[in-house]
């Protein structure tokens, strides 16, 4: 057993509206009031103010799904790190594959975003993971190293520990087919080992999440793996009852 806390983050992607978000957040608040596991909710940007209103001074954190690497300027449609802080965000997701695939992010810009998040006092959740093709070629280790290394060179190994890393195989996202526990453990142990070569303390302390079709029927197996400290949950965070079942499992693992 590690001393790392268990963290479950709801990445609600481009879903929700004011009444539905309110129901989700209020139900989650009540249900998890005595939980040991930690939780965060990442709604679309316009709803961060609502999250702040509903969750401030509670045990649940909130965060954004993306941000600019710049603080200000002529970047139409972008949101800066300090704006997220102003709305009380603790977390920001960086380099989600849905953004990498559409050309919004790459390994280099993720390093810049990671640094900008830390500078603003946010905790970046860096997403890494291979495509189906890369998985079938047995290239997962190479891909996750390629995604991690520019971030490490950008911010330094010490600063890496102030963030969270989420391993999300692209082929497992939204498909209902989570990666096998063996694969998840092998990759997250590889990631921890990769970091340990640079700084064993950071590798021991850093929070590593798994994401990709986590649901109540597979959460117990995935969350109890030795190198998994929690999960980034997409689809299963859209139905509050299903998400609550995952929180109960996370809390049992955390106890
Ligand atoms: P699903 O849980 O819907 O597979 O999404 C995972 C994800 O992309 C979380 O960031």
Boltz pocket constraint, residues with backbone or C-beta under 6 A from the ligand:
constraints:
  - pocket:
      binder: B
      contacts: [[A, 11], [A, 96], [A, 168], [A, 172], [A, 173], [A, 174], [A, 175], [A, 176], [A, 211], [A, 212], [A, 213], [A, 214], [A, 232], [A, 233], [A, 234], [A, 235], [A, 236]]
      max_distance: 6.0
